[in-house]
Amino acid sequence: MPQARPPTPPSLKKSLSTPKSGEDVDNTVDHKVSFGVATDIDDGSHPTKGSGVKFASTPLNKRKTPFPKNFDTRRSTALGPVVIQTVDDVKNIDPTGMQAVRILVTMYDIKQFRTNMVTNGLGIWVFYILRKYFQTRNIPVVMFIKSVTAGFKIDSMIDFIKRNHIDAVVPSDVTDTWFCAEHIDRIKEVSAIALTPSLAIYKKLEDKWQTYEFCVQHGIPTPETKLLSEAKKEGLEFPFFLKISSGTNGGRGVWLVRDQDAFDKAMAENINKECAADPENLHLTQAPTFGRIICSEVVYSHGKPLGFWFAESTSADDLAGVGVKYMCGCCTAKKGEVSHIGVTLTDEQWEAVTKIFHDVGKATSYHGMIDIEFIVAGPNQSAEEGSIWLLEMNPRFSGDIHTTLSNPGFLDLYFDVVFDRADVDAPVINFTQGTEMKADFGQWSPATFYTKNPRVLLHLRGWKSMGDVAIKGKSVKNDRTVATRASMFKGKSVTAFDDKKARQKKSIILQGKLPRFDLDEDEDDEEEGEGGKLEGKLEDVDL
C-alpha cells in the first residue's frame, strides 16, 4: 500500500434483521461514530415524517437519538420487505472538519481532437451529475475525469491514483468499465472501486445478443430477438427494431424500421457500416414491443440488490436527441419539458420487476451500479397489455442517472458500496416511491459548466496532467487535501439504516430539507484546481 494514500476504509457491515412481530424495538442509536449530523427531539417523542427537528447542544459522542418505530415497506416475494426511503429520510451532512474526498471518473476512449465527444460523452454527463450530487449533499470533493484511450496501460492509471491520492475510481462507460474490471486487483490495491471482478460478466450484460440469450436461459421475459443474418434468410418482417449488439449508448445503434426503405437508410449510416466490418459486433432484429420504457438503476453488493430507483422515459422514440438536450437543455428544451416522469407499478408488475433484480444478481454476482430497462407493454399484438419485458441491461452508469438526484440517498448507497461499508443484511431500499421526480431539462447545463472549466475537457486524455475540479463545503475552504488526511468516508453509512445489531433504523433529515449552498453566504467559495483559482461560483441544485 503506497504511503501517499490512506488505507481503504474498513467494512462496517453489521447484522440487521427485521424485528419479529410483537418484539420491542430499541429506538435509540449511539452516534459516537456518526457520519451525519445527529439531532435530539425536544420532548423525546418520535417525529413525524417531514416535521421540523430542533438542534440540541449535546456532544455527538454523547447523544442518543430517537427514531420512528414505523416505516413504510412494500413486500416483494423475491426480495422480501422493501423499505421506502423518501427525501425526508435522507440524512443531513455536516462538512465541519472534513477534508475533501478525491474521486476519479473514467470514461470512453475520446479521440485526440475530441471528434467523438458528443457520441461517446456519457462520462462527461456522469461527471457533471456526480459533481451535482456532491454539491447537493454538501460533501467537499476534488474530482478528476480521464479517458481510457486505446492502448492505455494500467500502470499509468495506478501512477495517477498514487500521485493524486485518489480515494475512489468510478467507471462511467463501456470500455473503461471493461478496462477497470480486467485490472480490478491492481486498482483495489490503491483505491476503492465497486465493480464485478469478472470481465466476462460485463461483456455478457452489455452485449444485447448475449443479454437475450441470458434472459432466455433464466426465464426472464424479453422481446424476441434474432441475428439480422438469420432474419434475412427467413424474410424481414416489418416493423422491427434494428440494433447493434455492443458498444453504443444514449440511443445510438437503435432504429425502428417500418419498411424496406427505412432499413436501407439505417444500414447506410456510418455506425452500421462500422458494425458490419466488425466480426465481433452483430446486427440484431427485435420484435416491436411498444409501451412505457422504465429505466431502473440498481445498486448491488456481490449479487444482492441493496437499493433501486425507477424513472419512466418520456423520449423513448428519440434517445439520441435527448443526449443533446441533456448537454444544452437550459437553452434548447421547451420550458417545463422533462426527460423522465415518476413510475407507478401494479402489484403484478412490481413482483415481476423485483424478481428480475433478484435473478440477475443471483446469476451474475453483480457488484456496483447497473441500469436495467424494461417495457411495460401497451396495446400490442405480441404482448399482453401491462406485462413486463426486459429490454436491455447496461452494466454501468446510464444517461438517466440525473433523475436519482430527486432522492440523493440513492447515490449515498452507491458510495457506501464503493467504500465497502454498506449493510448487506438490511432490507432492500426503494428510493422512488413517495419521491417527486425532478427531471426538467432546464435545470441541467453541463455545457455551461465545461465552458467555465475548459481544463476538464482539455486534459481528458492527459494522465500526466490534473484537470481537476474542486467543490468546497462551507467549513472546508482552502483545503489542499494533503495525503495524510483522514477521509470522511471512514464514517458510518449515510443510507437509511444505522448500524446496531438486530435493530432496524430509519433516519430523518434535518430541518425537513436537503442541505443547499447559498451563494450569497459563500461568495468566496470558488472552484479550484491545478494552476490556481477558476472563475465561477458553486451552483445550487434545484431539487
C-alpha positions in Angstrom: 0.0 0.0 0.0 1.6 3.3 -1.0 2.4 5.7 1.7 0.7 8.6 -0.2 -2.8 7.1 0.2 -4.6 6.3 3.5 -5.8 2.7 3.8 -9.2 1.7 2.3 -12.0 2.3 4.9 -12.8 -0.9 6.7 -16.1 -2.6 6.2 -18.8 -1.5 8.7 -21.1 -4.4 7.8 -23.4 -5.3 10.7 -26.1 -7.8 11.2 -29.6 -6.2 10.8 -32.8 -8.1 10.9 -36.4 -7.3 10.9 -37.9 -7.4 14.4 -40.3 -10.3 14.9 -44.0 -9.5 15.4 -44.6 -8.1 18.9 -40.9 -7.7 19.6 -39.9 -4.4 21.3 -37.6 -2.2 19.2 -34.8 -0.1 20.8 -35.3 3.2 19.0 -32.1 4.8 20.1 -28.8 4.7 18.3 -25.3 5.8 19.5 -23.9 8.5 17.3 -20.4 8.1 18.6 -19.0 7.4 15.1 -21.8 9.1 13.3 -21.2 10.2 9.7 -24.1 12.7 9.5 -25.3 15.4 11.9 -27.1 13.9 14.9 -30.2 15.6 16.5 -32.3 15.4 19.6 -36.0 15.9 19.8 -37.1 18.3 22.5 -39.7 16.2 24.2 -38.2 12.8 23.3 -41.2 11.9 21.2 -40.9 10.3 17.8 -41.0 12.9 15.0 -43.4 12.6 12.1 -42.1 12.4 8.6 -41.3 15.9 7.4 -41.6 17.5 10.8 -39.1 20.1 11.9 -36.2 18.8 14.1 -34.6 21.1 16.7 -30.9 21.1 17.4 -29.5 20.3 20.9 -26.1 21.2 22.4 -25.3 17.6 23.5 -22.0 16.5 22.0 -22.3 14.0 19.2 -20.5 11.3 21.1 -22.9 11.5 24.0 -26.3 11.6 22.1 -29.0 9.0 21.8 -31.4 9.9 19.0 -35.0 8.6 18.9 -36.2 7.2 15.6 -39.7 6.4 14.4 -40.8 2.9 15.1 -42.8 2.6 11.9 -41.5 2.8 8.4 -43.2 2.2 5.1 -42.5 -1.1 3.3 -43.7 -2.9 0.2 -43.1 -6.6 0.2 -41.6 -8.5 -2.7 -41.7 -12.3 -3.0 -38.2 -12.3 -4.4 -36.6 -9.6 -2.2 -38.6 -9.7 1.0 -39.7 -6.5 2.7 -38.5 -3.4 0.7 -38.1 -0.3 2.7 -39.3 3.0 1.2 -36.8 5.9 1.7 -38.0 9.3 0.6 -36.1 12.6 0.6 -37.4 13.2 4.1 -35.4 10.2 5.3 -32.1 11.4 3.9 -29.5 12.3 6.5 -28.1 15.8 6.5 -24.3 16.0 6.3 -22.2 18.5 8.3 -18.9 19.1 6.5 -17.2 20.7 9.5 -13.7 19.4 9.8 -14.0 17.2 6.7 -11.2 17.1 4.1 -12.2 16.7 0.5 -12.7 13.2 -0.8 -10.9 12.6 -4.2 -12.8 10.9 -7.0 -11.5 9.7 -10.4 -14.2 9.3 -13.0 -13.1 7.3 -16.0 -14.7 7.4 -19.4 -14.8 6.1 -23.0 -11.9 6.4 -25.4 -12.1 10.1 -26.5 -10.2 10.8 -29.7 -7.3 13.3 -29.9 -9.3 16.1 -31.5 -12.5 15.3 -29.4 -14.4 14.3 -32.6 -16.4 11.6 -30.8 -17.0 13.6 -27.6 -20.7 14.1 -28.3 -21.4 10.5 -29.4 -19.3 8.9 -26.7 -19.5 11.5 -24.0 -21.6 9.6 -21.4 -18.7 10.0 -18.9 -18.8 13.8 -19.3 -22.5 13.7 -18.3 -21.9 11.3 -15.4 -19.0 13.5 -14.1 -21.3 16.6 -14.2 -24.1 14.8 -12.3 -21.8 13.3 -9.7 -20.5 16.8 -9.1 -24.1 18.0 -8.6 -24.6 15.1 -6.2 -21.6 16.0 -4.0 -22.6 19.7 -4.1 -26.2 18.9 -3.1 -25.0 16.7 -0.2 -22.6 19.4 1.0 -19.7 17.0 0.6 -16.3 18.6 -0.1 -14.7 16.8 -3.1 -12.0 17.0 -5.7 -13.0 15.3 -8.9 -11.0 14.2 -11.9 -12.2 12.7 -15.2 -9.9 10.8 -17.6 -10.4 8.9 -20.8 -9.2 5.3 -21.1 -7.8 5.5 -24.6 -6.8 2.7 -27.0 -3.6 1.0 -25.8 -3.8 2.6 -22.4 -1.7 0.8 -19.7 -2.8 0.1 -16.2 0.5 1.4 -14.8 -0.5 4.9 -16.0 -3.7 4.7 -14.0 -2.0 3.4 -10.9 0.5 6.2 -11.1 -2.2 8.8 -11.5 -4.1 7.3 -8.5 -1.0 7.4 -6.3 0.1 10.9 -7.4 -3.3 12.4 -6.8 -4.3 10.4 -3.7 -7.5 9.1 -5.3 -10.0 7.7 -2.8 -12.3 6.1 -5.3 -12.4 5.2 -9.0 -15.8 5.5 -10.7 -16.0 3.9 -14.2 -18.8 5.5 -16.3 -18.9 3.9 -19.7 -18.4 0.6 -21.5 -14.8 0.4 -22.5 -13.4 2.0 -19.4 -15.5 -0.3 -17.2 -14.1 -3.3 -19.1 -10.6 -2.0 -18.6 -11.1 -1.5 -14.8 -12.7 -4.9 -14.4 -9.8 -6.5 -16.2 -7.4 -4.8 -13.8 -9.5 -4.7 -10.7 -7.0 -6.4 -8.4 -4.3 -3.7 -9.2 -6.8 -0.9 -8.7 -8.1 -2.2 -5.4 -4.6 -2.1 -4.0 -4.5 1.7 -4.2 -8.1 2.9 -4.3 -11.7 2.0 -3.6 -13.9 0.8 -6.6 -17.2 -1.0 -6.9 -17.0 -3.4 -9.9 -17.8 -7.1 -10.5 -14.4 -8.9 -10.7 -15.3 -10.5 -14.0 -14.8 -9.0 -17.4 -16.9 -11.8 -18.9 -19.9 -10.7 -16.9 -19.6 -7.1 -18.2 -19.3 -8.3 -21.8 -22.3 -10.6 -21.4 -24.6 -8.0 -19.9 -23.5 -5.2 -22.2 -23.9 -7.2 -25.4 -27.6 -7.2 -26.4 -27.4 -10.6 -28.1 -25.8 -12.2 -25.1 -28.3 -10.5 -22.9 -31.1 -12.0 -24.9 -29.6 -15.5 -24.5 -29.1 -14.8 -20.8 -32.8 -13.9 -20.4 -33.9 -17.0 -22.3 -31.7 -19.2 -20.2 -33.0 -17.7 -16.9 -36.7 -17.5 -17.9 -36.8 -13.7 -18.0 -39.4 -12.3 -20.4 -37.8 -10.3 -23.2 -38.8 -9.4 -26.8 -37.9 -12.0 -29.4 -34.5 -11.2 -30.9 -32.8 -12.6 -33.9 -29.5 -12.2 -35.7 -30.0 -10.0 -38.7 -28.3 -12.6 -40.9 -30.9 -15.2 -39.8 -33.8 -12.8 -40.1 -32.8 -12.0 -43.7 -32.9 -15.7 -44.5 -36.4 -16.1 -43.1 -37.5 -12.8 -44.7 -37.6 -9.5 -42.9 -41.0 -8.8 -41.2 -41.7 -5.1 -40.7 -41.8 -3.3 -38.4 -38.9 -4.3 -36.2 -36.1 -2.7 -34.1 -32.7 -2.9 -35.7 -30.0 -2.9 -33.1 -26.2 -3.0 -32.8 -25.3 -5.6 -30.2 -22.5 -3.8 -28.4 -20.5 -0.6 -27.9 -23.3 2.0 -28.1 -25.2 4.2 -25.7 -27.6 7.2 -25.5 -29.9 5.8 -28.1 -27.2 5.3 -30.7 -27.4 2.0 -32.6 -31.2 1.5 -32.3 -33.6 2.1 -35.2 -37.3 1.5 -35.5 -37.5 0.1 -39.1 -41.0 0.3 -40.6 -40.3 -0.7 -44.2 -37.5 -1.7 -46.6 -36.6 2.0 -47.4 -36.1 2.7 -43.7 -34.0 -0.4 -43.4 -31.8 0.6 -46.3 -31.4 4.1 -44.9 -30.4 2.8 -41.5 -27.8 0.4 -42.9 -26.2 3.2 -44.9 -25.3 5.1 -41.7 -21.6 5.0 -40.8 -22.2 3.4 -37.5 -23.8 0.4 -39.2 -21.0 0.2 -41.8 -18.5 0.0 -38.9 -20.6 -2.7 -37.3 -20.8 -4.7 -40.5 -17.0 -4.6 -40.7 -16.5 -5.8 -37.2 -16.9 -9.6 -37.0 -17.3 -9.5 -33.2 -20.2 -7.0 -33.3 -23.6 -8.1 -34.6 -26.7 -6.6 -36.1 -29.9 -7.8 -34.4 -33.6 -7.6 -35.1 -36.1 -7.3 -32.2 -39.8 -7.8 -32.2 -41.6 -4.4 -31.8 -43.0 -4.4 -28.3 -44.3 -0.9 -27.6 -45.2 0.6 -24.3 -43.7 2.6 -21.4 -40.0 2.5 -21.1 -38.9 2.1 -17.4 -35.3 2.8 -16.5 -34.2 1.3 -13.3 -30.9 1.9 -11.6 -29.9 -0.8 -9.2 -27.0 -1.0 -6.7 -25.8 -4.5 -6.0 -23.4 -5.9 -3.4 -21.9 -9.1 -4.8 -25.2 -10.3 -6.2 -27.6 -8.9 -3.7 -29.7 -5.9 -4.7 -29.4 -3.2 -2.0 -31.5 -0.4 -3.5 -33.1 0.8 -6.7 -34.5 3.8 -8.4 -37.2 3.9 -11.2 -37.8 6.6 -13.9 -40.1 6.4 -16.9 -38.6 7.9 -20.1 -40.6 10.5 -21.9 -38.4 10.4 -25.0 -38.0 6.7 -25.9 -38.5 7.5 -29.6 -35.6 9.9 -29.7 -33.0 8.8 -27.2 -30.1 10.2 -29.3 -31.8 13.6 -29.4 -32.3 13.5 -25.6 -28.5 13.5 -25.2 -28.2 16.9 -26.9 -30.9 18.3 -24.6 -29.0 17.0 -21.6 -26.0 19.0 -22.6 -27.8 22.2 -23.6 -31.3 21.7 -22.1 -31.4 25.0 -20.3 -31.2 26.7 -23.7 -32.7 24.2 -26.2 -35.6 22.5 -24.4 -39.1 23.9 -24.1 -40.0 25.4 -20.7 -41.1 22.7 -18.4 -40.0 19.9 -20.7 -38.9 16.8 -18.8 -36.8 13.8 -19.6 -38.5 11.4 -17.2 -41.5 11.1 -15.0 -42.4 9.1 -11.9 -43.3 5.4 -12.1 -46.3 3.5 -10.7 -46.3 -0.3 -10.8 -49.2 -2.7 -10.1 -48.6 -5.5 -7.7 -48.1 -7.9 -10.5 -45.6 -5.6 -12.3 -43.8 -5.0 -9.0 -43.3 -8.7 -8.4 -42.1 -9.2 -12.0 -39.5 -6.4 -11.8 -38.2 -7.2 -8.3 -37.9 -10.9 -9.3 -35.7 -9.9 -12.3 -33.5 -7.8 -9.9 -33.1 -10.9 -7.7 -32.4 -13.3 -10.6 -29.9 -11.1 -12.3 -27.9 -10.7 -9.2 -28.0 -14.4 -8.3 -26.9 -15.4 -11.8 -24.0 -12.9 -12.1 -22.9 -11.9 -8.5 -23.0 -8.4 -9.8 -21.3 -5.7 -7.8 -21.9 -1.9 -8.2 -24.2 0.1 -10.4 -26.3 -1.3 -13.2 -29.1 0.1 -15.4 -31.9 -2.4 -16.3 -34.5 -1.2 -18.7 -38.0 -2.6 -19.1 -41.0 -2.2 -21.3 -44.4 -2.1 -19.7 -46.4 -3.3 -22.7 -49.1 -1.2 -24.1 -51.7 -2.5 -26.6 -49.6 -4.9 -28.7 -50.4 -7.9 -30.9 -47.5 -9.9 -29.5 -47.6 -9.0 -25.8 -50.3 -8.8 -23.1 -51.0 -5.2 -22.1 -49.3 -4.3 -18.8 -46.8 -7.2 -19.0 -43.2 -6.6 -18.1 -40.4 -7.3 -20.7 -36.7 -6.8 -20.0 -35.4 -4.6 -22.8 -31.6 -4.3 -22.1 -29.0 -4.1 -19.3 -26.2 -1.6 -19.1 -23.7 -2.7 -16.5 -22.5 0.9 -15.8 -24.0 4.3 -15.2 -26.8 5.3 -17.5 -27.8 8.6 -19.0 -30.8 8.8 -16.7 -28.6 8.9 -13.6 -29.6 12.6 -13.2 -33.1 11.6 -12.2 -31.7 10.0 -9.0 -30.8 13.5 -7.6 -34.5 13.7 -6.9 -33.6 11.4 -4.0 -29.8 11.7 -3.5 -30.0 8.9 -0.9 -29.6 6.5 -3.8 -26.1 7.7 -4.6 -25.3 7.7 -0.9 -26.0 4.0 -1.1 -23.8 3.6 -4.2 -20.8 5.2 -2.4 -21.5 3.0 0.6 -20.8 0.1 -1.7 -17.8 1.8 -3.2 -16.2 2.2 0.2 -17.3 -1.2 1.4 -19.5 -0.1 4.3 -23.0 -0.9 3.0 -25.1 -3.1 5.3 -25.8 -6.1 3.1 -28.1 -7.6 5.7 -30.5 -4.6 5.8 -33.7 -4.8 3.7 -33.6 -3.6 0.1 -34.4 0.1 -0.3 -36.8 1.6 -2.8 -35.8 5.3 -3.3 -38.6 6.1 -5.8 -41.9 5.7 -4.0 -43.1 8.9 -2.4 -40.3 11.0 -4.1 -41.2 13.7 -6.5 -39.4 13.3 -9.8 -37.3 16.3 -10.8 -36.1 15.9 -14.4 -36.7 19.3 -16.0 -34.2 19.8 -18.9 -33.9 23.4 -17.9 -32.1 22.6 -14.6 -29.1 21.0 -16.3 -26.4 22.9 -18.0 -23.2 20.8 -18.4 -22.3 22.9 -21.5 -22.1 26.0 -19.3 -20.1 24.2 -16.6 -17.5 22.9 -19.1 -17.2 26.3 -20.8 -16.3 27.7 -17.4 -13.9 24.8 -16.7 -12.3 24.0 -20.1 -9.3 22.3 -18.4 -11.5 19.3 -17.6 -12.0 18.6 -21.3 -8.6 19.7 -22.4 -6.9 17.2 -20.1 -9.3 14.2 -20.7 -6.5 12.2 -22.4 -3.7 13.6 -20.4 -2.9 11.3 -17.4 0.2 13.2 -16.6 -1.9 16.4 -16.1 -4.6 17.2 -13.5 -7.6 19.0 -14.9 -9.5 18.6 -11.5 -12.5 20.5 -10.2 -12.9 21.1 -6.5 -16.1 21.7 -4.6 -15.7 23.1 -1.1 -18.2 22.8 1.7 -18.9 25.9 3.8 -16.5 24.7 6.6 -13.8 23.3 4.3 -12.4 26.3 2.4 -8.9 26.4 1.1 -8.3 22.8 1.8 -5.4 21.4 -0.3 -6.2 17.8 0.8 -2.9 16.5 2.0 -2.0 12.9 1.6 -2.1 12.2 5.3 -5.7 13.3 5.8 -8.4 11.2 7.4 -11.0 10.6 4.7 -14.6 11.5 5.5 -15.6 8.2 4.1 -14.3 6.3 7.1 -17.5 7.3 8.9 -20.7 5.4 9.1 -23.1 4.6 6.3 -25.4 7.5 5.3 -28.2 5.3 3.9 -31.5 4.7 5.6 -30.1 2.5 8.4 -27.9 3.0 11.4 -25.6 0.1 12.5 -26.9 -1.6 15.6 -27.1 -5.4 15.9 -30.6 -6.9 15.3 -32.2 -3.4 15.1 -33.7 -1.8 12.1 -33.5 2.0 12.0 -35.0 4.7 9.9 -33.1 8.0 9.7 -34.5 11.5 9.4 -33.4 14.6 7.5 -32.7 17.7 9.5 -35.0 20.7 9.2 -37.1 18.9 6.6 -35.0 19.8 3.6 -31.7 18.9 1.8 -28.6 20.9 2.5 -28.0 23.5 -0.1 -25.3 26.0 -1.0 -26.3 29.7 -0.5 -24.3 31.8 -3.0 -24.9 35.0 -1.0 -23.3 33.5 2.1 -20.5 31.7 0.3 -19.2 34.4 -2.1 -15.6 33.5 -1.5 -16.2 29.8 -2.3 -14.7 29.1 -5.7 -13.9 26.0 -7.8 -10.2 25.4 -7.7 -7.7 23.0 -9.3 -4.2 22.8 -10.6 -2.9 26.2 -11.6 -4.9 28.2 -9.0 -8.5 29.5 -9.0 -11.0 29.4 -11.7 -13.9 31.7 -12.3 -17.4 30.6 -11.4 -19.3 30.1 -8.1 -20.9 27.0 -6.7 -24.3 26.4 -8.2 -27.4 25.5 -6.3 -29.2 22.4 -7.3 -33.0 22.7 -7.8 -34.4 19.6 -6.3 
